[in-house]
Amino acid sequence: QVQLVESGGGTVQAGGSLRLSCATSGSVLSINAMGWYRQAPGKQRELVARITSGGSTTYADSVKDRFTISRDNAKRTVYLQMTSLKPDDTAVYYCNADLVLTFTRTYNYWGQGTQVTVSS
C-alpha cells in the first residue's frame, strides 16, 4: 500500500536543469527522512542528497552548490532541483524514505528509479 512515486527524469543537455519529485502514497503517519540516491552503469549506488524531518540536509560533494533538496510536508513530497548538470550526473536516480507507518515502527522504502541522462 505504501509507495514512492518518482517523476521528473529525462534527457537534458549539459548545463541544463531538471527537477525530480518523489511523493509518498498510502497510509503514512509521518516522514523521518527522504533522500535521493543514484547509480550509474558499472558503479555503486551513492547518496546524492537527503533531508530529515528537522530540515537538516546532506549532499554528496560532487553535487554541492548544484543540487538542492527540498520538501513539501503537506504533500509529503521531496524535490531535487538539479542545475548545471554534467554528463557524469547521468544515472538512475532512486528516491528513498524512512516512513513512520505506525506509532512504534519506521520502515525504509525505495522508489523504482527514474532515468536522468545528460548529453554533452
PECORCOR-V450833 format. One line per field, one symbol per residue. ss: DSSP state (H for helix, E for strand, - for the rest). phi: phi as a letter, one per 20 degrees, with the letter a starting at -180 (. if undefined). psi: psi as a letter, one per 20 degrees, with the letter a starting at -180 (. if undefined). Layout:
BEGIN
ss=???
phi=???
psi=???
END
This chain:
BEGIN
ss=--EEEEE--EEEE----EEEEEEEE----EEEEEEEEEE------EEEEEEE----EEE-------EEEEEE----EEEEEE----HHH-EEEEEEEEEE-----EEEEE---EEEEEE-
phi=.ebdddbofrdbfgnecbcecbdecnecfacfacaccbbegmcffcfdabcefenfcccfgfdgmddcdbbcffelcdccedclfdgfffaeddecbededcfccccdccefncedcdee
psi=hpqpoqrirapqqpiaqqoqqoqqqanpgrpgqqrprqoqpjrqpqpgqqprhijpqpqqhiipihqpqrqohhilqqqooprlqqhiiprpppqqqopohriiqpqpqqriqppppoq.
END
